[in-house]
Amino acid sequence: MYLCRLIMEKLSQILVLAVASLAVACTSGVSFTREDDGVDVVAQVDEHRLLRTDIARDMPSGLVGVDSATFSRMYIENWVLSRLKMRRAEEVLSSYEEDIERLVEGYRQSLVMRQLDQYYVDNNIDLEITDKQLAAYYRANAASFRLDHNKVRGVVVKTPRTFRNTTTLSTALKRVAKSGSAEEVRALAEKHNLLLTDHTSQWVSYSDFLSSLPTERSRSYNDLLANSGVQQMSSDDAHFYFIIVDVARKGETAPMECVEDDIRRRIYAERRADIVGRYEEELKREAVMLGRITMTDSTLLNTMGYSVDEVTQQSRTIAPEEIVNEIIPEEEIME
């Protein structure tokens, strides 16, 4: 066992040195091996060869110098290891070869079908989502937008303990609740060099709002949500004046501004699913009408939306070219 381990360690060291040498050769412009056909071979494992052109093909554009050498070294290492692992897999997993081939073919088909779906989507999807469509979707699906935490809009101003112009600041904060704008507070904060945290233009979680205040982790501070006026907290070196303009409580429907991105994703997903569904139905309909699908169980055929009698009747009365023209208009074929 010791001898085997020693031999493996030596082989590993030789492999590392060889890979490093290959990387240098690949990036320095010096050929590693040139076959009779003039192809530069950078590395070879068993009957498999790695060519300089393989690395150049996969190397990201713009890589030069050390970056190019690093990429080449890693590429060669990964290639050598993958070849070794594939050979070992052939040796120890031969009994699973049929299962592996089935899984690989299934994965290949899945990738191809996904690419086909995307082809139809790219050529038919409407990417524009209007404000009217957003609002309509929000109203129709309000129940699915329940909040799992409190959200607020408001303003926090931190002042030093020596700050005396508190009446003006409080008045400006009260106006935020009426106008929805913190411009007056912002101007006052800039004039007196005060720290302003403005959450009036967008909803934030209540925990994020509280993070601007000298709060304690052990308290919930939910009582502050009921106060619509100017409130105050203090720390050892500062006072904090704040006002909560709007509150959306846990369990309520989230404000549309909070879920707008989610709505856009949902609408896009629905449009995508609709496009894929339509073209899949067209494929099945065309195949059934052309007699490309044969099923001995009429129940299975009925699940595709066609009865055996209907398919038989269509096959007798509709010529194949008429079906193709119905699925793909003649003017599109001419184009």
C-alpha positions as a Markdown table, in Angstrom:
| # | Residue | x | y | z |
|---|---|---|---|---|
| 1 | Met | 0.0 | 0.0 | 0.0 |
| 2 | Tyr | 2.8 | 2.4 | 0.9 |
| 3 | Leu | 4.5 | 1.6 | -2.5 |
| 4 | Cys | 1.3 | 2.3 | -4.4 |
| 5 | Arg | 0.7 | 5.5 | -2.6 |
| 6 | Leu | 4.3 | 6.6 | -3.3 |
| 7 | Ile | 3.9 | 5.8 | -6.9 |
| 8 | Met | 0.6 | 7.8 | -7.1 |
| 9 | Glu | 2.2 | 10.8 | -5.4 |
| 10 | Lys | 5.1 | 10.8 | -7.9 |
| 11 | Leu | 2.7 | 10.4 | -10.8 |
| 12 | Ser | 0.6 | 13.3 | -9.4 |
| 13 | Gln | 3.8 | 15.5 | -9.2 |
| 14 | Ile | 4.7 | 14.6 | -12.7 |
| 15 | Leu | 1.2 | 15.5 | -13.9 |
| 16 | Val | 1.3 | 18.9 | -12.2 |
| 17 | Leu | 4.7 | 19.7 | -13.7 |
| 18 | Ala | 3.5 | 18.5 | -17.1 |
| 19 | Val | 0.4 | 20.6 | -17.0 |
| 20 | Ala | 2.4 | 23.7 | -15.9 |
| 21 | Ser | 4.8 | 23.1 | -18.8 |
| 22 | Leu | 1.9 | 22.8 | -21.2 |
| 23 | Ala | 0.4 | 26.0 | -20.0 |
| 24 | Val | 3.7 | 27.8 | -20.6 |
| 25 | Ala | 4.1 | 26.3 | -24.0 |
| 26 | Cys | 0.5 | 27.2 | -24.9 |
| 27 | Thr | 0.8 | 30.9 | -23.9 |
| 28 | Ser | 4.4 | 31.5 | -25.0 |
| 29 | Gly | 3.9 | 30.8 | -28.6 |
| 30 | Val | 6.0 | 27.6 | -28.5 |
| 31 | Ser | 4.4 | 24.5 | -29.9 |
| 32 | Phe | 4.2 | 21.5 | -27.5 |
| 33 | Thr | 3.8 | 18.9 | -30.2 |
| 34 | Arg | 3.1 | 19.2 | -33.9 |
| 35 | Glu | 1.5 | 16.2 | -35.5 |
| 36 | Asp | 2.1 | 15.2 | -39.2 |
| 37 | Asp | -1.1 | 17.1 | -40.1 |
| 38 | Gly | 0.3 | 20.3 | -38.7 |
| 39 | Val | -2.0 | 20.5 | -35.7 |
| 40 | Asp | -0.5 | 21.7 | -32.4 |
| 41 | Val | -1.2 | 19.3 | -29.6 |
| 42 | Val | -1.0 | 20.9 | -26.2 |
| 43 | Ala | -1.9 | 17.7 | -24.2 |
| 44 | Gln | -2.9 | 14.1 | -24.8 |
| 45 | Val | -4.6 | 11.6 | -22.5 |
| 46 | Asp | -4.9 | 8.1 | -24.0 |
| 47 | Glu | -6.3 | 8.7 | -27.5 |
| 48 | His | -7.7 | 12.1 | -26.8 |
| 49 | Arg | -5.8 | 15.3 | -27.8 |
| 50 | Leu | -6.2 | 18.8 | -26.6 |
| 51 | Leu | -5.3 | 21.3 | -29.3 |
| 52 | Arg | -4.0 | 24.9 | -29.1 |
| 53 | Thr | -7.1 | 25.9 | -31.1 |
| 54 | Asp | -9.4 | 24.4 | -28.5 |
| 55 | Ile | -8.0 | 26.7 | -25.8 |
| 56 | Ala | -8.0 | 29.7 | -28.1 |
| 57 | Arg | -11.6 | 29.0 | -29.0 |
| 58 | Asp | -12.8 | 29.0 | -25.4 |
| 59 | Met | -10.5 | 31.7 | -24.0 |
| 60 | Pro | -12.4 | 35.0 | -23.2 |
| 61 | Ser | -11.5 | 37.9 | -25.3 |
| 62 | Gly | -9.1 | 40.5 | -23.8 |
| 63 | Leu | -7.1 | 38.0 | -21.7 |
| 64 | Val | -3.3 | 38.7 | -22.1 |
| 65 | Gly | -0.1 | 38.1 | -20.2 |
| 66 | Val | -0.5 | 36.5 | -16.7 |
| 67 | Asp | -4.3 | 36.3 | -17.1 |
| 68 | Ser | -4.0 | 34.3 | -20.3 |
| 69 | Ala | -1.4 | 32.0 | -18.8 |
| 70 | Thr | -3.6 | 31.4 | -15.8 |
| 71 | Phe | -6.6 | 30.6 | -17.9 |
| 72 | Ser | -4.6 | 28.2 | -20.1 |
| 73 | Arg | -3.2 | 26.4 | -17.1 |
| 74 | Met | -6.6 | 25.9 | -15.5 |
| 75 | Tyr | -8.1 | 24.9 | -18.8 |
| 76 | Ile | -5.4 | 22.2 | -19.4 |
| 77 | Glu | -5.7 | 21.0 | -15.8 |
| 78 | Asn | -9.5 | 20.7 | -16.1 |
| 79 | Trp | -9.2 | 19.0 | -19.5 |
| 80 | Val | -6.7 | 16.4 | -18.3 |
| 81 | Leu | -8.7 | 15.7 | -15.2 |
| 82 | Ser | -11.9 | 15.3 | -17.1 |
| 83 | Arg | -10.3 | 12.9 | -19.5 |
| 84 | Leu | -8.9 | 10.8 | -16.7 |
| 85 | Lys | -12.3 | 10.8 | -14.8 |
| 86 | Met | -14.2 | 9.8 | -18.0 |
| 87 | Arg | -11.8 | 6.9 | -18.6 |
| 88 | Arg | -12.1 | 5.8 | -15.0 |
| 89 | Ala | -15.9 | 6.1 | -15.3 |
| 90 | Glu | -15.9 | 3.8 | -18.3 |
| 91 | Glu | -14.0 | 1.2 | -16.2 |
| 92 | Val | -16.0 | 1.3 | -13.0 |
| 93 | Leu | -19.4 | 2.4 | -14.2 |
| 94 | Ser | -19.8 | 0.1 | -17.2 |
| 95 | Ser | -22.8 | -1.6 | -15.6 |
| 96 | Tyr | -24.5 | 1.7 | -15.4 |
| 97 | Glu | -23.8 | 2.7 | -19.0 |
| 98 | Glu | -27.3 | 2.2 | -20.2 |
| 99 | Asp | -28.8 | 4.3 | -17.4 |
| 100 | Ile | -26.2 | 7.1 | -17.9 |
| 101 | Glu | -26.9 | 7.2 | -21.7 |
| 102 | Arg | -30.6 | 7.4 | -20.9 |
| 103 | Leu | -30.0 | 10.3 | -18.5 |
| 104 | Val | -27.7 | 12.1 | -20.9 |
| 105 | Glu | -30.2 | 11.8 | -23.8 |
| 106 | Gly | -33.0 | 13.0 | -21.6 |
| 107 | Tyr | -30.9 | 16.0 | -20.5 |
| 108 | Arg | -29.9 | 16.7 | -24.2 |
| 109 | Gln | -33.5 | 16.6 | -25.2 |
| 110 | Ser | -34.5 | 18.9 | -22.4 |
| 111 | Leu | -31.9 | 21.4 | -23.4 |
| 112 | Val | -33.0 | 21.3 | -27.1 |
| 113 | Met | -36.7 | 21.7 | -26.2 |
| 114 | Arg | -35.9 | 24.5 | -23.8 |
| 115 | Gln | -34.0 | 26.2 | -26.7 |
| 116 | Leu | -37.0 | 25.7 | -29.0 |
| 117 | Asp | -39.3 | 27.2 | -26.4 |
| 118 | Gln | -37.1 | 30.2 | -26.2 |
| 119 | Tyr | -37.0 | 30.6 | -30.0 |
| 120 | Tyr | -40.8 | 30.9 | -30.1 |
| 121 | Val | -40.8 | 33.2 | -27.1 |
| 122 | Asp | -38.1 | 35.5 | -28.5 |
| 123 | Asn | -40.1 | 35.8 | -31.7 |
| 124 | Asn | -43.5 | 36.4 | -30.2 |
| 125 | Ile | -43.1 | 37.9 | -26.7 |
| 126 | Asp | -44.4 | 41.4 | -26.0 |
| 127 | Leu | -41.9 | 42.9 | -23.5 |
| 128 | Glu | -43.9 | 46.0 | -22.9 |
| 129 | Ile | -45.9 | 46.0 | -19.7 |
| 130 | Thr | -48.0 | 49.2 | -19.2 |
| 131 | Asp | -48.9 | 50.9 | -15.9 |
| 132 | Lys | -52.5 | 49.9 | -16.7 |
| 133 | Gln | -51.6 | 46.3 | -17.1 |
| 134 | Leu | -49.6 | 46.4 | -13.8 |
| 135 | Ala | -52.6 | 47.9 | -11.9 |
| 136 | Ala | -55.1 | 45.5 | -13.4 |
| 137 | Tyr | -52.9 | 42.5 | -12.4 |
| 138 | Tyr | -52.4 | 44.0 | -8.9 |
| 139 | Arg | -56.1 | 44.4 | -8.4 |
| 140 | Ala | -56.9 | 40.9 | -9.7 |
| 141 | Asn | -54.3 | 39.2 | -7.6 |
| 142 | Ala | -54.2 | 41.3 | -4.5 |
| 143 | Ala | -54.7 | 38.3 | -2.2 |
| 144 | Ser | -51.4 | 36.8 | -3.3 |
| 145 | Phe | -49.4 | 39.9 | -2.3 |
| 146 | Arg | -49.9 | 39.7 | 1.5 |
| 147 | Leu | -47.0 | 41.2 | 3.5 |
| 148 | Asp | -45.1 | 38.9 | 5.8 |
| 149 | His | -43.6 | 41.9 | 7.6 |
| 150 | Asn | -44.3 | 45.6 | 8.3 |
| 151 | Lys | -43.3 | 48.1 | 5.7 |
| 152 | Val | -43.1 | 51.9 | 6.2 |
| 153 | Arg | -42.2 | 55.2 | 4.5 |
| 154 | Gly | -40.7 | 58.0 | 6.5 |
| 155 | Val | -37.8 | 60.2 | 7.5 |
| 156 | Val | -35.1 | 60.1 | 10.2 |
| 157 | Val | -32.9 | 63.1 | 11.2 |
| 158 | Lys | -30.0 | 62.7 | 13.5 |
| 159 | Thr | -28.9 | 65.9 | 15.4 |
| 160 | Pro | -26.2 | 66.6 | 17.9 |
| 161 | Arg | -27.4 | 67.2 | 21.4 |
| 162 | Thr | -26.4 | 70.9 | 21.1 |
| 163 | Phe | -28.8 | 71.4 | 18.2 |
| 164 | Arg | -31.4 | 74.1 | 19.1 |
| 165 | Asn | -33.5 | 74.6 | 16.0 |
| 166 | Thr | -35.8 | 71.7 | 16.9 |
| 167 | Thr | -39.1 | 73.6 | 16.3 |
| 168 | Thr | -38.2 | 74.4 | 12.7 |
| 169 | Leu | -37.1 | 70.8 | 12.2 |
| 170 | Ser | -40.3 | 69.4 | 13.7 |
| 171 | Thr | -42.4 | 71.7 | 11.5 |
| 172 | Ala | -40.5 | 70.6 | 8.4 |
| 173 | Leu | -41.1 | 66.9 | 9.3 |
| 174 | Lys | -44.8 | 67.5 | 9.8 |
| 175 | Arg | -45.0 | 68.9 | 6.3 |
| 176 | Val | -43.5 | 65.7 | 4.9 |
| 177 | Ala | -46.7 | 63.8 | 6.0 |
| 178 | Lys | -48.8 | 66.3 | 4.0 |
| 179 | Ser | -46.7 | 66.7 | 0.9 |
| 180 | Gly | -45.0 | 63.4 | 0.7 |
| 181 | Ser | -41.8 | 65.2 | -0.1 |
| 182 | Ala | -38.7 | 65.6 | 2.2 |
| 183 | Glu | -37.1 | 68.5 | 0.2 |
| 184 | Glu | -37.6 | 71.0 | 3.0 |
| 185 | Val | -36.1 | 68.6 | 5.6 |
| 186 | Arg | -33.3 | 67.9 | 3.2 |
| 187 | Ala | -32.5 | 71.6 | 2.8 |
| 188 | Leu | -32.5 | 72.0 | 6.6 |
| 189 | Ala | -30.3 | 69.0 | 7.1 |
| 190 | Glu | -27.8 | 70.3 | 4.6 |
| 191 | Lys | -27.8 | 73.8 | 6.1 |
| 192 | His | -27.0 | 72.5 | 9.6 |
| 193 | Asn | -24.9 | 69.5 | 8.6 |
| 194 | Leu | -27.4 | 67.0 | 10.0 |
| 195 | Leu | -27.6 | 63.3 | 9.1 |
| 196 | Leu | -30.8 | 62.6 | 7.1 |
| 197 | Thr | -32.2 | 59.2 | 6.2 |
| 198 | Asp | -35.0 | 59.6 | 3.7 |
| 199 | His | -37.4 | 56.7 | 3.0 |
| 200 | Thr | -40.3 | 58.7 | 1.6 |
| 201 | Ser | -39.8 | 57.8 | -2.0 |
| 202 | Gln | -39.9 | 54.0 | -1.5 |
| 203 | Trp | -41.2 | 51.5 | 1.0 |
| 204 | Val | -38.7 | 49.8 | 3.3 |
| 205 | Ser | -39.1 | 47.1 | 5.9 |
| 206 | Tyr | -39.8 | 48.4 | 9.4 |
| 207 | Ser | -36.6 | 46.8 | 10.6 |
| 208 | Asp | -34.5 | 48.7 | 8.0 |
| 209 | Phe | -36.2 | 51.9 | 9.2 |
| 210 | Leu | -35.4 | 51.2 | 12.8 |
| 211 | Ser | -31.8 | 50.5 | 12.0 |
| 212 | Ser | -31.4 | 54.3 | 11.6 |
| 213 | Leu | -32.5 | 54.8 | 15.2 |
| 214 | Pro | -30.9 | 53.9 | 18.6 |
| 215 | Thr | -33.1 | 50.9 | 19.1 |
| 216 | Glu | -32.7 | 47.8 | 21.2 |
| 217 | Arg | -32.9 | 44.3 | 19.7 |
| 218 | Ser | -35.2 | 43.0 | 22.5 |
| 219 | Arg | -38.0 | 45.5 | 21.7 |
| 220 | Ser | -40.5 | 45.3 | 18.8 |
| 221 | Tyr | -41.3 | 49.0 | 18.6 |
| 222 | Asn | -44.6 | 48.2 | 16.9 |
| 223 | Asp | -46.2 | 50.9 | 19.1 |
| 224 | Leu | -44.4 | 53.6 | 17.1 |
| 225 | Leu | -46.4 | 52.6 | 14.0 |
| 226 | Ala | -49.6 | 54.0 | 15.4 |
| 227 | Asn | -48.1 | 57.5 | 15.9 |
| 228 | Ser | -48.4 | 59.7 | 12.8 |
| 229 | Gly | -46.7 | 62.7 | 14.3 |
| 230 | Val | -43.1 | 63.6 | 14.9 |
| 231 | Gln | -41.3 | 61.3 | 17.3 |
| 232 | Gln | -38.0 | 61.4 | 19.1 |
| 233 | Met | -35.3 | 59.1 | 20.4 |
| 234 | Ser | -32.0 | 59.9 | 22.1 |
| 235 | Ser | -28.6 | 58.3 | 22.4 |
| 236 | Asp | -25.6 | 59.4 | 24.5 |
| 237 | Asp | -24.4 | 61.9 | 21.9 |
| 238 | Ala | -27.4 | 62.6 | 19.7 |
| 239 | His | -31.1 | 63.2 | 19.3 |
| 240 | Phe | -33.2 | 61.4 | 16.5 |
| 241 | Tyr | -36.3 | 63.1 | 15.2 |
| 242 | Phe | -38.4 | 61.0 | 12.8 |
| 243 | Ile | -41.9 | 60.7 | 11.3 |
| 244 | Ile | -43.5 | 57.6 | 9.8 |
| 245 | Val | -45.6 | 58.8 | 6.8 |
| 246 | Asp | -47.2 | 55.5 | 5.7 |
| 247 | Val | -47.5 | 52.1 | 7.2 |
| 248 | Ala | -48.3 | 48.7 | 5.5 |
| 249 | Arg | -48.8 | 46.1 | 8.2 |
| 250 | Lys | -47.9 | 42.5 | 8.2 |
| 251 | Gly | -50.9 | 40.5 | 6.7 |
| 252 | Glu | -52.1 | 43.4 | 4.6 |
| 253 | Thr | -51.9 | 43.6 | 0.9 |
| 254 | Ala | -48.5 | 45.0 | -0.1 |
| 255 | Pro | -48.4 | 48.4 | -1.8 |
| 256 | Met | -48.1 | 48.0 | -5.5 |
| 257 | Glu | -44.8 | 49.8 | -5.5 |
| 258 | Cys | -43.4 | 47.0 | -3.4 |
| 259 | Val | -44.5 | 44.2 | -5.7 |
| 260 | Glu | -44.2 | 45.9 | -9.1 |
| 261 | Asp | -41.1 | 43.9 | -10.1 |
| 262 | Asp | -42.8 | 40.7 | -9.0 |
| 263 | Ile | -45.8 | 41.5 | -11.1 |
| 264 | Arg | -43.7 | 42.2 | -14.1 |
| 265 | Arg | -42.0 | 38.8 | -13.7 |
| 266 | Arg | -45.4 | 37.1 | -13.3 |
| 267 | Ile | -46.8 | 38.8 | -16.4 |
| 268 | Tyr | -43.8 | 37.8 | -18.4 |
| 269 | Ala | -44.0 | 34.2 | -17.2 |
| 270 | Glu | -47.7 | 34.0 | -18.1 |
| 271 | Arg | -47.0 | 35.5 | -21.6 |
| 272 | Arg | -44.1 | 33.0 | -22.0 |
| 273 | Ala | -46.2 | 30.1 | -20.9 |
| 274 | Asp | -49.1 | 31.2 | -23.3 |
| 275 | Ile | -46.7 | 31.3 | -26.3 |
| 276 | Val | -45.2 | 28.0 | -25.5 |
| 277 | Gly | -48.6 | 26.4 | -24.9 |
| 278 | Arg | -49.9 | 27.7 | -28.2 |
| 279 | Tyr | -47.1 | 26.5 | -30.3 |
| 280 | Glu | -47.1 | 23.1 | -28.5 |
| 281 | Glu | -50.8 | 22.7 | -29.4 |
| 282 | Glu | -50.1 | 23.6 | -33.0 |
| 283 | Leu | -47.4 | 21.0 | -33.1 |
| 284 | Lys | -49.7 | 18.3 | -31.7 |
| 285 | Arg | -52.6 | 19.4 | -33.9 |
| 286 | Glu | -50.5 | 19.3 | -37.1 |
| 287 | Ala | -49.0 | 15.9 | -36.2 |
| 288 | Val | -52.4 | 14.4 | -35.5 |
| 289 | Met | -54.0 | 15.8 | -38.6 |
| 290 | Leu | -51.1 | 14.5 | -40.8 |
| 291 | Gly | -51.3 | 11.1 | -39.2 |
| 292 | Arg | -47.9 | 11.3 | -37.7 |
| 293 | Ile | -49.2 | 10.1 | -34.3 |
| 294 | Thr | -50.6 | 6.7 | -33.9 |
| 295 | Met | -52.2 | 5.6 | -30.6 |
| 296 | Thr | -54.0 | 2.4 | -30.0 |
| 297 | Asp | -55.7 | 3.8 | -26.9 |
| 298 | Ser | -58.2 | 6.4 | -28.0 |
| 299 | Thr | -58.2 | 7.8 | -24.4 |
| 300 | Leu | -54.7 | 9.0 | -24.9 |
| 301 | Leu | -55.6 | 10.7 | -28.2 |
| 302 | Asn | -58.5 | 12.4 | -26.6 |
| 303 | Thr | -56.2 | 14.0 | -24.0 |
| 304 | Met | -54.7 | 15.8 | -27.0 |
| 305 | Gly | -58.0 | 17.3 | -27.9 |
| 306 | Tyr | -58.9 | 14.9 | -30.8 |
| 307 | Ser | -61.2 | 11.9 | -31.1 |
| 308 | Val | -60.3 | 9.0 | -33.3 |
| 309 | Asp | -63.3 | 9.7 | -35.6 |
| 310 | Glu | -62.4 | 13.3 | -35.9 |
| 311 | Val | -58.8 | 12.5 | -36.8 |
| 312 | Thr | -60.0 | 9.9 | -39.3 |
| 313 | Gln | -62.4 | 12.4 | -40.9 |
| 314 | Gln | -59.7 | 15.1 | -41.0 |
| 315 | Ser | -57.3 | 12.7 | -42.6 |
| 316 | Arg | -59.8 | 12.0 | -45.4 |
| 317 | Thr | -60.9 | 15.5 | -46.1 |
| 318 | Ile | -57.8 | 17.7 | -45.6 |
| 319 | Ala | -54.7 | 17.5 | -47.8 |
| 320 | Pro | -51.4 | 17.7 | -46.1 |
| 321 | Glu | -50.4 | 20.9 | -47.9 |
| 322 | Glu | -53.6 | 22.5 | -46.7 |
| 323 | Ile | -52.8 | 21.7 | -43.1 |
| 324 | Val | -49.3 | 23.1 | -43.4 |
| 325 | Asn | -50.7 | 26.3 | -45.0 |
| 326 | Glu | -53.1 | 26.6 | -42.1 |
| 327 | Ile | -50.4 | 26.2 | -39.5 |
| 328 | Ile | -47.9 | 28.4 | -41.3 |
| 329 | Pro | -49.5 | 31.0 | -43.7 |
| 330 | Glu | -48.4 | 30.8 | -47.3 |
| 331 | Glu | -47.1 | 34.3 | -47.2 |
| 332 | Glu | -44.7 | 33.4 | -44.4 |
| 333 | Ile | -43.5 | 30.4 | -46.3 |
| 334 | Met | -42.8 | 32.6 | -49.3 |
| 335 | Glu | -40.7 | 35.0 | -47.2 |
